[in-house]
Amino acid sequence: MHKGRVVFGAMDEVVFGQPAATALAAQLERLDASRAFLMVSGTLNRQTDEIENIRKVLGPRCVGVFDAMPQHTPREAVIAATEQARAANADLIVTVGGGSITDGAKAVQLCLANDIRTAAEIDRLRSVRGATPPIDPPSVRQVSVPTTIAGGEFSSIAGVTNTATRVKEAVIHRLAIPRAVILDPAITVHTPEWLFLSTGIRAVDHCVEGICSREAHPYADAQAVMGLSMLAQGLPWVKADPRDLDARMDCQIGTWLSVGPLASGVPMGASHGIGYVLGAAFGVPHGYTSCVMLPSVMRWNKSANGQRQALVAAAMGRTGEDAADVLDDFIRALGMPRSLRDVRVGQEHFDEIAKQAMSTPWVPRNPRPIEGPSQLREILDLAA
């Protein structure tokens, strides 16, 4: 008998297929917001007219722009953005960019609500081994326009890197999730190919680890299987024709569906756990961590969840084949890295990676139980 609990998040709506600037103006009207603070991609701001177009449409309702969020959302940048938003007396945060910016804004919401003013004070917000401290809810909320497809905009979890310890830490509140997400495929054409495709593999990772979890259930499966199918078709189409907005839209919707398992209580596994460490300690981009780790995690887990893995191969159009091989072929065909060597992580670091990954929230819930760092080392050796 299935058992579980599905908690519906605090997102109001998802708007798709509309121009970002027009949809954002409508959101400000809907939310009665008059002081929008923009957290945006520096590349979009400096090399395209997309952000300027949004500023023109918003007019005096745009009260500031922050475009200096590095990868992996370091604490110091979160504080810098918080101070700007506080000084601007913002009543809404609007993000236009990738996952690091989206996560940064989630953290800024909580910093504003809890009077966090230094990087060290973020200790008061971070979750430890899944336990979230008592913190005040955000009153200044967020609307997000993603330009990558890792899916963080559909989650209440923010990953923030403690640069002193080189550890990515979770900051969580149910109201940290954006109130609305706007999916505009046209704005993603500026995203570098490697970034769009690799974050697409991150979304594939959400689907796959959700389907393969010991705690999977039909509600989550319905979203993850459909999301995986859309991504498996859409990503190669985007690679073949970067101007194909229908394919980009399919990838965006597939990414939205990919977060279904997480949003409905299904945990991720070792691919995500190891990925946290590779990102924070070695600067490996989010999407690349999944490109490198997911097939090896699948191979290591197969003895525990082979039947669930069969669902993955079927959703990707290759019924009856080995899911790890299907994923390996798929990632290679997109031109993405396929080994730790490819992302400049050598075997001399494996013991430390394994040790750190044990303390992430996902490794203890991997479908094949992981008792200690030596078993994580086996997975890392497969991915070497």
N, C-alpha and C positions, 0 to 999 in steps of 0.2 A: 504494500500500500504506500502510495506517495505521501510524504510528509514535508512540510515546509511552511514558509511564511513569505508572502509577497508584500512589500511596503511600497506604496506609490509615492513618488518624489514630489517635490514642491515646484516643479516646472509647470508653467501655465500652458505653453503652446510651442509648437515647432512650425515655422513658416518656411516653405520650400518653393523654389522656382521663381522667386521674385527678386528684383534688383535690391542689393543690400541697402543702398541709401534710402530708397523709398520705404522699404520694410522697417528700417530703423526709425524713420520719422513717424511711422504709424505706431510703433511701439512706445515712443515717447508720449504720443497722444493717449494711448491706451493706459499707460501707467501714470499719467499726469506728472511727468518728469520735466523739469525745466533747466536742470544743471547737469548735463551729461559729461562725464570725464572719460575720454577715450584712451584705452590702452591698446596699442596697435603695433604691427610689424614695422620695424625700422626700414626694411627694404621696401615695403609697400608705401610707406610715408615719403621716403626720399627718392625712390626711383619710378614711381607711378603716380597717376593723379587720383587713385581710388580714395585715399583718405581725404584729400582736398575736396573731392566731390561730396563725400559724406559731411564734411564740415560745412560746406556751402548749403547743403540741404537742411542741416540742423540749425544753421545760423547762430544767433546768440545763445541758443540752448546748449551749444558746445562750449564748455568752460575750461578745457585743458586737454593736452595730448601728451601721453607718455609713450616713447617708442624705443626704450632701452632695456628690454627684458631679455637677458641671455638665455641660452638653452638650459633646461633643467631647473629654472626658476630659483636662483640663489636667494637666500634670505635678504641680503643687502639690497638687491633690486626691488624686492617686495616692499621693504621699508621706504626706499626712495619713491616708489609709486604711491605708497600710502600717504606720505607727507605731501606730495603734490595734490592728491585727491582731497586730503583734509584741508589744505590751504584754499582749494577751489570751492570748498563747501558743496561738493558734488552730492546730488541726490540719486544718481544712477551711474553705474560703470558700464561702458560699452567696450567690448573687445573685438578687434578685427585682426586675426592672426592665428598662429598655431597653438599647440597644446601648452607650451610654456607660458604664453601670455594668458591663456584662459585660466590655467592653474594660478598664475600670479594674481589675477583679479579675484579669484575665490579667496585667496589668502588676504588680499587687501581688504575685502569686505569684513573679514574677521578681525583684522588689525584695527580698522576704524571702530568697530563695535566694542573692542576690548582695550582700547587706548594703548595699543602696542606701538612703541616709538623707537625701539632698537632691535637689531638682529637677535641679540641674546634673549630678548623678551618673547620671541616667538616660541621659546620653550614652553610658555604657558598655554600655547594652542595645540601643540603637536600630540598626536596619539602615540601611545606606547603599547606595543603588542596588542593592537586592536582596541585598547581602552581609550576612550575619548575623554579628556578632562571637562569639567563643567565650565562652559564658556558662554558669553552672551551671544545671542543670535544677531546676524547682520540686519541693520535697518536700511543700509544703502545696498541695493541688490544689483544684479548684473544681467545684461543681455549680450549674447555672443554671436559673432559672425565668424565661423571657423574657416581657415584657408588651407588647413591640412585635414586628414581624415583618421586621426587616431581615436577620436571619440570622447575625449575628456570633457567636452562641453555638456555631455549628457550625464555627468556624475557629480556627486556632492563632495568628492574626494579631490584634494589638491596635493600634488607632490612638490615639496619645497626642499631644496638642497641646503643642508648645513655645510657651508664651505670650510668651517673649522675642522669638522670630522669627516668631510667628504661622504656624507650619508644623506640619502634622500628620505625625508620624513613626511608622514601623512598628516595633513591638517583636514579635519572633517567636521562638517555641520550640515544637517539636512537642508538648511536654507542657503548653503553656499552654492548650490546648483543654480545655474542661470534661470531667470524667470522665463526667458524665451531664447530659442536658438533660431537663427536665420540661415538657411542653407541656400546659398547663391552660387551655382557652379561657375558663373562667369568670373567671379572674383578669384577663383582658384587657378585660373590660367597663368597667373604670375608666379605661382608656387613652382620652384624648381622641380624638374621631373623626379629626381632621386628622392626628394622630400615627400612629394605627393604619393609616389608609389610605395615608399618604405613605410610611411604612416598608414597606408592601406594595408600593409602586412601586419601592422600593429592591430588594426581592426580585425583582420583575419584571426590573429592570435586571441582576441577577445572571444570571437565565435568558437574557435576550436577548443580553447581551454574551458569555456562554458559548456559546450557539448560533452566534453570528455570528463567533466567533474564527477566525483562520487555523489555530489549533492545536486546534480542536474534534475530538472523536472519539466513537464510538458510545456508550461507557460514560457519558460526560458528557451526551451528547445525550438519552439515555433519561431521565435525571433532570430535565434542564432543560426538555424539552418537556412532560413530565407536570406538573412544578411550575408552568410557565407556564399550562397549561390550568386547573389547580386555582385559581390566583390570579385568572385572567381571569374565572372564574365566581364565586369566593368573595367577592372584594372588593366587587362591586356588591351582592351579597346582604347583606353586613354593612352597607353604606350604607343599604340599604332597610329593614333590621331589625337594629339594633344588639344585640338580645337573641338573635339566631340563633346559638347555640353551635355547631351543626353547620357553619355557614358559617365561623365563626371557626376551628374545627378544620381545615377544608379549607385555609384561608389559612396556618395554622401548618405543616401538612404540606407545602403547596406551597413555603413558605419553606425548610423543611428540604431539600427536593429542589433548590431553587434554588442551594444552595451546592455541589451535586454537581460542576459544572465546576471551580470553584476548588479543591475538595478533591482533585480528580483531575488537577490540574496544568494546567488550561486558564486562561489569563490573562484578565483583564478588559481593557477598552479605554478610550477617551478619556472616556466618560461618568463612569467611576469616577475617572480621573485628574483631570479638571477638578473633579469633586465634592470631592475631597480639599482642593483649594485654596479652593473656595467655603465649605466648612465651617470650616476653620481660620482663614482670613484675614477672612472676612465673617460668620461665625456663622450661615450658612444651615443649617437642620436637614438631617440626612443624607438623609431621604426627599425633601425638596424639591429637593435637588441633582439627583436622578434625574428627578423630575417635569419639571424645567426643561431638563435637558440631553439626555436619552436620545433623543427624537425627532429633534433636530437632529443628533446624532452619527450616527444611522441614515441621515439624508438625505445627510450628507457622505460616509459610507462606502459608499453603495449601489453605486457604480461598481465597488467591489472585492469585494462579497460579496452581490450581489443574490439569488443562489440560496439562500444561507443565510437571508437575510431573509425569503424566502418561507415558510420553516419557522415563523418567528415569527407571521406573519399566520395561517397555518393552525392553529397551536396556540391562537390566540386566537379561533378560530371564524370567520375571515373570509378563507378561502382565495382566492388570486388577487388580493387587494388589496395596496396599498402598505403595507408594515409600519410605516413612520414615520407615515403617516396613521392607521393603526389604533391605534397607541400614543397619538398626539395626541388622537384622539377618546376613547379609554378614560380617559386622565388627566383630560381636561376634564370628562367625565361624572361623575367622582368629586369634582369641585369643587376640584381641586388647582391650584396655580400652574403657568403654562405659559410664562413668560418670565423672563429675568433681571430685567427691570423689575419683575415681580411680587414678586421677593424682594429688591428695593431694591439691585440691583447695576447700576451705570450703565456706559456705554461708556467712560467715562474710566478705568475700572479694567481694561479688557480686556487691554491690553498686559502689565500686571503679572501678571494671572491666567495668561495664555498662557506667560509666561516661567517662572513657578513650576511650572506643570503639566508642563512638559518634564522636570522632575526627579523626577516621581512614577514609581513602578514600572510603571504601566499604559500611559501614553501611548506609550512606545517599542514596545509590543506591540499597538497598535491594528491592526485588520485592514487598513485602508488606511494605508500608512506615513505617518507624520508627521515631516517632516524638520526643522521648526523652528517657532518661535512664530507665524510668520505664518500657517501653516496652522491652528493652534489658534484664531487670531484669526478665521479664516473660520467656524469652528464657533460661536464665541461670537457673531458677527454674526448667524448664523442663529437663535440663541436669544435675541437681544436683545429 
